[in-house]
Amino acid sequence: MSEVKNILLCGVGGQGTILASKILSTALVAAGYDVKMSEIHGMSQRGGSVVTQVRYGDKVYSPIIGKGSADILVSFEAMEALRYLNGLKKDGVAVVNDYRLPTATTLSGQETYPADCIERLKTLVNTKVLDAAKIATELGNPKSMNIVLLGALIQLMKLEALDWDKAIADNIKPRFAAINRKALDAGIAAVAE
Amino acid sequence: MKQLMTGNEAVARGAWEAGVRYASAYPGTPSTEILENIAQYREIYSEWAPNEKVATESAIGASFAGGRALVAMKHVGLNVAADPLFTGAYIGVNGGLVIVSADDPGLHSSQDEQDNRYYARAAKVGMLEPSDSQEAKDFVGIALELSEQFDMPILLRMTTRVCHSKSIVDLSKERTEKPLVPYAKQDKFNPIPAISKRLHTKVEQNLKRLEEYSESSPLNYVEWGEKKIGIISSGVAYEYAKEVYGENASYLKLGFTFPLPMRKIREFAARVDQLIVVEELEPIMENEIKAAGIPCIGKEKIPCEGELNPDILRQSLLGEEHETIRYDASVVAARPPVLCAGCPHRGFFYELQKMKNVITVSDIGCYGLAPKDIAICMGGGFSVAHGAQKIFNSESDGTRKRCVGIMGDSTFFHSGMTSMLEAVYNRSDILMVVLDNRITAMTGHQQNPGTGLTLAEEPTHMTNIAEVAQALGVKHIRTVNPLKPDEVRDALKWGMGFDEPALLITRWPCALKKMTQTDVEEFGSLRFVNRVDPEKCIGCRACIQTGCPAIEYHADSKKVTIDQIQCTGCDLCAQVCPKHAIFREEKQNV
């Protein structure tokens, strides 16, 4: 019986966390896993902090995980990784996008954006830093930043053998399929050592 | 075929499979996607109703005429629909009728945390509670069967986690067309007191029969594990209990939760050492089980506030916690949801905030993210302002407080029209404002009676808010572009200068709206961006005061920049810049 694995994806509304988790869960279902995925709608379009949880294994009960339970945390925005770090297991992996989005409170000057958030993260947990925006832009489509991060997740969770071409085809318009496959491979390569 | 689906998608699929002919709803998180998904099935007539009461009434009409019907709403929507629900429970159905209530434990997107399981008890109708998407799909068909068998509407109670979580659903079943139940004139459709007395007797008898169904229903089943602990649970709370206890407990899993199967519960309780009732929000099952003389543990350990999760159960029942990484989280800046870049509401609130002695009475919508003094419920903006203004007017401390009632286009049609009539009829002197952004924005852009399109995006009559107000007796009406602060300032002053109710309509499309041809004709194609001339910018931050998330001030250069991806070129910042350092241009390459 395979143990249930827990994945946390976090970021800011509009960054594409939901599409990335859709592709991920499509491939997991096709591979025969029981899968549950949870996200909260409502405020996500309005620049709020967003988090998606994906769980897979032989049998999954709760659609949500608690504190200290995620095997991997993928943060699409630098500071958001620190917001959700308490969801990660002590020996889990944090993948963080070196990409900063100010918040309403930092824009107005009420609060300061923690410039050292990635440095802090590195001292706390096994951290992989990616400049997914740069990688995606170099590939010719800055919008596929989310798929680059998904690639990193796939590599770290050892899920490369799943049918990603089909999962991409099921969730993305055909004319964007090839570029997103490239983005996925670039993400895999970025954390493979 | 197996597919991952949200609970809401699964309810839609279940309605399709079960031969539902008619579906109606007013959008509200977490229920909105039920109707959006039903609309994709051509065999079902589906619609957005102006509010939950008329949605329920129209579904009742469809049921009486012999078709299977479904109506969906968020938990507070059922308060609006409570009137037809209660008498509808007496009358019963012809074609099956299922009423979906999507509760929001944890208030992810709501103003209260009410537990609508009480409604089944109060209205005396059966209730089903799915735990995952497979059950959400299957329970719709079962609810319709029960509705027809027991002659009552059935409540299907969802919660945010069931609505919005995805789990695997078996889609091997196809649609079964249900022939219409023939309509015949019946006494029960006319609930005058003499008839309703008999109907009440029928309700009590049907509830007794339903109790027997609950005892034998396969939806209420036992899973034996360790017998030291026995857990009774329903909905998503059952999944949390399984997550925490696994095989170390036995479970009585309840899918049909009103009336409770008390014999089954008693037998289960007798075979376990300790009985725990795991339920989210109120101790409803717990109280009924205790009243039946069966000892159990519940809310003395598990909190009755907020959404449950496996951590809360683990901590409250076992005193255990997962180890977490310890760190200083105080450096993380808050990231609250804000009005979007280009949101037309921003211009209105920018001016309103500058006015003194104004009490802002708002209702439910995106504009709730802007500063306000008071809000209670949908459509309440004008009537609450009216009541408050009457009292403020009797004050003689020299500062005359002025109430400004605010609502959106969709909430005006929902229940704001009667709120407006209250102000007109009772000689109010408030300023009423309708922030008409041409769509129901908060719930993700649903059509409403003012947009000129139906749920299926078919053209329909575009109800005009100013004409409605005129017909209701409002004499002073002005419509402005909220992104023109000069116009707004002038109109606010104008609107507060009467001793009668005045109406200010701000009319401009939501920045995220998919523009229709009609919108383009009225507002233009709106393909602009604003930029800052760094030579002219003096770093005064006047533009920052608009609260636009696309504008950033850089302390090092003492200049602002505008994020070109977020910016919609609404031009509000340019109009408040004292140095004319912000300019607007056509968006390129879009």
Chai-1 contact restraints between the chains, C-beta under 6 A:
chainA,res_idxA,chainB,res_idxB,connection_type,confidence,min_distance_angstrom,max_distance_angstrom,comment,restraint_id
A,S25,B,L4,contact,1.0,0.0,6.0,A-B,restraint_1
A,V29,B,L4,contact,1.0,0.0,6.0,A-B,restraint_2
A,K36,B,S167,contact,1.0,0.0,6.0,A-B,restraint_3
A,M37,B,K166,contact,1.0,0.0,6.0,A-B,restraint_4
A,S38,B,S165,contact,1.0,0.0,6.0,A-B,restraint_5
A,I40,B,H108,contact,1.0,0.0,6.0,A-B,restraint_6
A,H41,B,H164,contact,1.0,0.0,6.0,A-B,restraint_7
A,G42,B,T29,contact,1.0,0.0,6.0,A-B,restraint_8
A,G42,B,H108,contact,1.0,0.0,6.0,A-B,restraint_9
A,G42,B,S109,contact,1.0,0.0,6.0,A-B,restraint_10
A,M43,B,P337,contact,1.0,0.0,6.0,A-B,restraint_11
A,R46,B,P337,contact,1.0,0.0,6.0,A-B,restraint_12
A,R46,B,C340,contact,1.0,0.0,6.0,A-B,restraint_13
A,G47,B,V338,contact,1.0,0.0,6.0,A-B,restraint_14
A,G47,B,P549,contact,1.0,0.0,6.0,A-B,restraint_15
A,G48,B,P337,contact,1.0,0.0,6.0,A-B,restraint_16
A,S49,B,R335,contact,1.0,0.0,6.0,A-B,restraint_17
A,Y61,B,E239,contact,1.0,0.0,6.0,A-B,restraint_18
A,Y61,B,K242,contact,1.0,0.0,6.0,A-B,restraint_19
A,Y61,B,E243,contact,1.0,0.0,6.0,A-B,restraint_20
A,S62,B,E239,contact,1.0,0.0,6.0,A-B,restraint_21
A,S62,B,Y240,contact,1.0,0.0,6.0,A-B,restraint_22
A,S62,B,E243,contact,1.0,0.0,6.0,A-B,restraint_23
A,S62,B,P310,contact,1.0,0.0,6.0,A-B,restraint_24
A,P63,B,R161,contact,1.0,0.0,6.0,A-B,restraint_25
A,P63,B,S165,contact,1.0,0.0,6.0,A-B,restraint_26
A,I64,B,N309,contact,1.0,0.0,6.0,A-B,restraint_27
A,G66,B,N309,contact,1.0,0.0,6.0,A-B,restraint_28
A,G66,B,P310,contact,1.0,0.0,6.0,A-B,restraint_29
A,G66,B,D311,contact,1.0,0.0,6.0,A-B,restraint_30
A,K67,B,D311,contact,1.0,0.0,6.0,A-B,restraint_31
A,K67,B,H322,contact,1.0,0.0,6.0,A-B,restraint_32
A,K67,B,T324,contact,1.0,0.0,6.0,A-B,restraint_33
A,G68,B,H322,contact,1.0,0.0,6.0,A-B,restraint_34
A,G68,B,E323,contact,1.0,0.0,6.0,A-B,restraint_35
A,G68,B,T324,contact,1.0,0.0,6.0,A-B,restraint_36
A,S69,B,H322,contact,1.0,0.0,6.0,A-B,restraint_37
A,M79,B,V332,contact,1.0,0.0,6.0,A-B,restraint_38
A,L82,B,V332,contact,1.0,0.0,6.0,A-B,restraint_39
A,R83,B,V332,contact,1.0,0.0,6.0,A-B,restraint_40
A,L85,B,I325,contact,1.0,0.0,6.0,A-B,restraint_41
A,N86,B,T324,contact,1.0,0.0,6.0,A-B,restraint_42
A,K90,B,E323,contact,1.0,0.0,6.0,A-B,restraint_43
A,K90,B,I325,contact,1.0,0.0,6.0,A-B,restraint_44
A,P102,B,E552,contact,1.0,0.0,6.0,A-B,restraint_45
A,T103,B,A333,contact,1.0,0.0,6.0,A-B,restraint_46
A,T103,B,R335,contact,1.0,0.0,6.0,A-B,restraint_47
A,A104,B,P336,contact,1.0,0.0,6.0,A-B,restraint_48
A,A104,B,V338,contact,1.0,0.0,6.0,A-B,restraint_49
A,A104,B,P549,contact,1.0,0.0,6.0,A-B,restraint_50
A,T105,B,A333,contact,1.0,0.0,6.0,A-B,restraint_51
A,T105,B,A334,contact,1.0,0.0,6.0,A-B,restraint_52
A,T106,B,A333,contact,1.0,0.0,6.0,A-B,restraint_53
A,L107,B,E552,contact,1.0,0.0,6.0,A-B,restraint_54
A,E111,B,A333,contact,1.0,0.0,6.0,A-B,restraint_55
A,Y113,B,A333,contact,1.0,0.0,6.0,A-B,restraint_56
A,P114,B,V331,contact,1.0,0.0,6.0,A-B,restraint_57
A,L124,B,I325,contact,1.0,0.0,6.0,A-B,restraint_58
A,L124,B,Y327,contact,1.0,0.0,6.0,A-B,restraint_59
A,V125,B,I325,contact,1.0,0.0,6.0,A-B,restraint_60
